[in-house]
């Protein structure tokens, strides 16, 4: 067995020495995805079963609004109970219905709980469509056209291939989580290098007849492959359980994830060499990774004003650019540039790490 292979195998076994710890490392991202995935519920589920929303209506059942709400198509989405105004408002305030629709003197008002649920938004959309029908009827009357011909016209529906799939909430969520998880695996590499190079074990390894490139390369290969395998568990899980669409350019997506792993390993090793203390380096790395995820708009869409352009080159943001571009179609030039910069940063940080730590590993 060569010195490189021996170092790699020793480092690999070190990282997998504790089955419980590694089970947690693999299971934790999955648990987080399960918890938040179930919390997001219908917003990320590819097969949403939307039951009719319970609604109270203070309107004449025989009037135009009443007839509209009792329409067979509308009944698929709204379960309407006709009642008086006071009772309708009370039902809404007690959260027994998602909304109370109140008609008074030709005007329509909606009392609802502002919870942002799909049922609430659907109810508002349906009422808005009723108002649009009224607008169409007014325009038809002014123009002398027959509104019933307009509203009852046959609509031909033709499926046109989009060529690109539109990303859903789960797609954004999965990419953000996977990139962040791979960034955090760099701390495992930091621990391996600390034990394998800077501890008493590392001191013995450095005086052994093993070249520095073989020693360093073996440790880096062990930490990189281990981190990549841990990320692949999340990759497969999101595709199998939540139906996350990873596109047809899987090799490019995997290459990007590998670039993220390489960058995270190099970044954390660099911090270890600079801080010369595992606890301080690990703490700073965690803060930096959370910050990079935040400025990359991984948690929520936000603007940072004049800094927006600069933050597009945050490592997480560049990984998002390449992955989303590969999966859903994007600017090839930007994707290529982002991937080159990501790989380049990983190589540069790795070189700088051993420039700073050359005396410690001599």
C-alpha positions in Angstrom: 0.0 0.0 0.0 1.4 3.4 -1.0 1.9 6.2 1.6 -1.0 8.1 0.0 -3.3 5.2 0.2 -2.3 4.4 3.7 -2.9 7.9 4.9 -6.2 8.0 3.0 -7.4 4.8 4.6 -6.3 5.9 8.1 -8.1 9.2 7.7 -11.2 7.6 6.3 -11.5 5.2 9.2 -10.9 8.0 11.6 -13.8 10.0 10.2 -16.1 6.9 10.3 -14.7 5.6 13.6 -17.8 6.6 15.6 -21.0 5.0 14.0 -23.3 7.1 16.3 -21.6 10.4 15.4 -21.7 9.6 11.7 -25.3 8.4 11.9 -26.2 11.8 13.4 -24.2 13.6 10.7 -26.2 11.8 8.0 -29.5 11.8 9.7 -29.6 15.4 10.9 -30.0 17.0 7.5 -32.7 14.4 6.7 -34.5 15.1 10.0 -34.4 18.9 9.3 -35.8 18.4 5.8 -38.5 16.2 7.1 -39.5 18.6 9.9 -39.5 21.7 7.7 -40.9 19.8 4.7 -43.9 18.7 6.7 -44.2 22.2 8.2 -44.3 23.8 4.7 -46.8 21.1 3.8 -48.8 21.9 0.7 -46.4 24.6 -0.4 -43.7 22.0 -1.3 -45.7 18.8 -1.8 -45.7 17.8 -5.5 -49.1 16.1 -5.1 -51.2 18.4 -3.0 -54.7 17.2 -2.1 -56.6 20.4 -1.5 -59.9 19.9 0.2 -62.7 22.6 -0.1 -62.1 25.6 2.2 -64.9 26.1 4.8 -66.4 29.6 4.1 -69.4 31.5 5.6 -71.3 33.7 3.3 -73.7 36.5 4.4 -75.4 36.8 1.0 -78.7 35.9 -0.7 -78.4 32.3 -1.8 -80.7 33.1 -4.8 -78.7 36.2 -5.7 -75.9 36.5 -8.2 -73.1 36.1 -5.6 -75.1 33.2 -4.0 -75.5 31.5 -7.4 -71.8 32.0 -8.1 -70.7 30.5 -4.8 -73.0 27.5 -5.3 -71.7 26.8 -8.8 -70.5 23.3 -9.3 -66.9 24.4 -10.2 -66.6 26.8 -7.3 -67.9 24.1 -4.9 -64.8 22.0 -5.7 -62.8 24.7 -3.8 -65.2 26.3 -1.4 -67.5 24.7 1.2 -70.0 27.5 1.6 -72.4 28.0 4.5 -75.0 30.7 4.0 -75.8 32.6 7.2 -76.3 36.1 8.6 -73.6 38.8 8.8 -73.1 38.7 12.5 -72.8 34.9 12.6 -70.5 34.8 9.5 -68.1 37.3 11.2 -68.2 35.3 14.4 -67.4 32.1 12.6 -64.4 33.8 11.0 -63.2 35.4 14.2 -63.4 31.9 16.0 -61.4 30.4 13.1 -64.2 28.0 12.3 -64.1 29.1 8.7 -61.2 30.5 6.7 -63.2 33.6 5.7 -66.6 35.3 5.9 -67.9 36.7 2.6 -70.3 39.6 3.3 -72.4 41.2 0.6 -74.0 44.5 1.5 -75.7 47.0 -0.9 -73.8 45.6 -3.8 -70.4 45.7 -2.1 -68.5 42.7 -1.1 -66.1 42.4 1.9 -64.1 39.5 3.2 -63.3 38.9 6.8 -60.4 36.4 7.2 -57.6 35.4 9.4 -54.3 36.6 7.9 -52.5 33.3 8.2 -51.3 33.1 4.6 -52.8 29.6 4.1 -53.5 28.3 0.7 -57.2 28.0 1.6 -57.4 31.7 2.5 -55.5 32.8 -0.6 -57.7 30.6 -2.8 -60.9 32.1 -1.3 -59.6 35.7 -2.0 -58.7 34.7 -5.6 -62.2 33.3 -6.2 -63.9 36.4 -4.8 -61.6 38.5 -7.0 -62.6 36.4 -10.0 -66.2 37.2 -9.2 -65.5 40.9 -9.2 -63.7 40.5 -12.6 -66.8 38.9 -14.0 -68.8 41.9 -12.8 -66.3 44.2 -14.6 -66.6 42.2 -17.7 -70.4 42.4 -17.5 -70.2 46.2 -17.1 -67.9 46.5 -20.1 -70.1 44.3 -22.2 -73.2 46.4 -21.3 -71.3 49.6 -22.3 -70.2 48.1 -25.6 -73.5 46.5 -26.4 -71.9 43.0 -26.5 -73.5 39.9 -25.0 -71.7 39.1 -21.8 -73.0 35.5 -21.7 -71.3 34.8 -25.0 -68.1 36.1 -23.5 -68.4 34.1 -20.2 -69.8 30.9 -21.7 -67.5 30.7 -24.6 -65.7 27.4 -25.1 -62.1 27.6 -24.2 -59.7 25.4 -26.1 -56.8 24.2 -23.9 -53.6 23.0 -25.7 -50.6 21.7 -23.9 -47.4 23.5 -25.0 -44.1 22.0 -24.0 -42.3 24.5 -21.8 -38.8 23.2 -22.4 -38.0 24.2 -18.8 -39.5 23.1 -15.5 -40.5 25.9 -13.2 -38.8 25.5 -9.8 -41.0 25.1 -6.7 -40.5 25.9 -3.1 -39.1 22.4 -2.3 -36.5 22.9 -5.1 -35.2 26.1 -3.7 -35.3 24.6 -0.2 -33.4 21.5 -1.2 -30.6 23.3 -3.0 -30.1 25.8 -0.2 -30.0 23.0 2.5 -27.7 20.7 0.5 -25.2 23.5 -0.2 -25.2 24.6 3.4 -24.9 21.0 4.7 -21.8 20.4 2.4 -20.3 23.6 3.7 -20.6 22.4 7.3 -18.9 19.1 6.5 -15.7 21.1 6.1 -15.5 21.2 9.9 -15.0 17.4 9.8 -12.0 18.0 7.5 -10.7 20.6 9.9 -10.9 18.0 12.8 -9.2 15.4 10.7 -6.3 17.7 9.8 -6.0 18.9 13.4 -5.7 15.3 14.6 -3.6 14.0 11.6 -1.1 16.9 11.4 -1.1 19.1 14.4 -1.7 16.7 17.4 0.7 14.2 18.9 -0.5 11.7 16.3 0.4 14.2 13.6 3.8 14.8 15.1 4.5 11.0 14.8 3.2 11.0 11.2 5.4 13.9 10.2 8.6 12.2 11.3 7.6 9.0 9.6 9.1 8.2 6.2 6.0 9.7 4.5 6.3 12.6 2.1 4.3 15.7 3.0 2.3 15.7 -0.3 1.2 12.0 0.4 0.3 12.8 4.0 -1.6 16.0 3.2 -3.2 14.6 0.0 -4.3 11.4 1.7 -6.0 13.4 4.5 -7.7 15.8 2.1 -9.0 12.9 -0.1 -10.4 11.1 3.0 -12.2 14.2 4.3 -13.5 15.2 0.8 -14.8 11.8 -0.1 -16.5 11.4 3.3 -18.2 14.8 3.0 -19.3 14.1 -0.5 -20.8 10.8 0.5 -22.7 12.4 3.3 -24.1 15.0 0.9 -25.2 12.4 -1.5 -27.4 10.8 1.1 -29.3 14.1 1.3 -29.3 14.4 -2.5 -30.9 11.0 -3.0 -33.3 11.5 -0.1 -34.8 14.8 -1.4 -35.2 13.2 -4.9 -36.8 10.0 -3.6 -39.1 11.4 -0.8 -40.0 14.9 -1.9 -39.6 14.5 -5.6 -37.0 17.3 -5.9 -36.1 17.7 -9.5 -32.3 17.6 -10.1 -32.6 17.9 -13.8 -31.0 16.0 -16.7 -27.5 17.5 -16.2 -26.7 15.4 -13.2 -22.9 15.3 -13.8 -22.7 19.1 -13.7 -24.8 19.3 -10.5 -22.5 16.7 -8.9 -19.4 18.5 -10.1 -20.8 21.7 -8.4 -21.5 19.8 -5.2 -17.9 18.4 -5.3 -16.6 22.0 -5.8 -18.6 23.1 -2.7 -17.1 20.2 -0.7 -13.5 21.1 -1.9 -14.1 24.7 -1.0 -15.5 24.0 2.4 -12.6 21.6 3.2 -10.0 24.2 2.1 -11.7 27.1 3.9 -11.9 25.2 7.2 -8.3 24.0 7.0 -7.2 27.5 6.2 -9.0 28.8 9.3 -7.4 26.1 11.4 -3.9 27.1 10.3 -4.7 30.8 10.9 -6.3 30.5 14.3 -4.1 27.6 15.4 -6.9 26.6 17.7 -9.6 24.0 16.8 -12.4 25.6 18.9 -11.8 29.1 17.6 -11.5 28.0 14.0 -14.6 25.8 14.2 -16.7 28.6 15.8 -15.6 31.2 13.2 -16.3 28.7 10.4 -19.9 28.1 11.6 -20.6 31.8 11.8 -19.2 32.3 8.3 -21.2 29.5 6.8 -24.4 30.7 8.3 -23.6 34.2 7.0 -22.8 33.0 3.5 -26.1 31.1 3.4 -27.9 34.3 4.6 -26.4 36.7 2.1 -26.9 34.2 -0.7 -30.7 34.6 0.0 -30.9 30.9 0.9 -33.5 31.5 3.6 -35.6 34.3 2.1 -35.6 36.6 -0.8 -34.3 40.0 0.3 -32.2 42.8 -1.0 -29.0 44.2 0.3 -28.9 47.3 -1.9 -25.5 48.1 -3.4 -24.1 44.9 -1.9 -26.3 42.7 -3.9 -23.9 42.4 -6.8 -21.0 41.6 -4.5 -23.0 38.9 -2.7 -23.7 37.1 -5.9 -20.1 35.9 -5.6 -20.5 34.4 -2.2 -19.6 30.7 -2.5 -23.1 29.5 -1.6 -24.6 31.9 -4.1 -22.3 30.8 -6.9 -23.2 27.1 -6.1 -26.9 28.1 -6.3 -26.3 29.8 -9.7 -24.7 26.7 -11.2 -27.1 24.2 -9.8 -30.3 26.1 -10.7 -28.8 26.9 -14.1 -28.1 23.2 -14.7 -31.5 22.1 -13.6 -33.8 24.8 -14.8 -31.8 26.5 -17.5 -29.6 29.5 -16.9 -26.9 31.7 -18.4 -24.1 29.3 -19.4 -21.4 32.0 -19.1 -22.4 32.9 -15.5 -22.6 29.2 -14.6 -19.1 28.5 -16.0 -17.6 31.5 -14.3 -19.2 30.7 -11.0 -17.9 27.1 -11.1 -14.4 28.1 -12.1 -14.3 30.7 -9.3 -15.6 28.1 -6.8 -13.0 25.6 -7.7 -10.3 28.3 -7.9 -11.2 29.6 -4.4 -10.9 26.1 -3.0 -7.4 25.6 -4.6 -6.2 29.0 -3.5 -7.4 28.6 0.1 -5.8 25.2 0.3 -2.4 26.6 -0.8 -2.7 29.6 1.6 -3.5 27.2 4.4 -0.2 25.5 4.1 1.6 28.7 3.5 0.3 30.0 6.8 1.0 26.6 8.5 4.2 25.7 6.9 6.2 26.0 10.2 3.7 23.9 12.1 3.8 21.0 9.7 7.5 21.2 8.9 
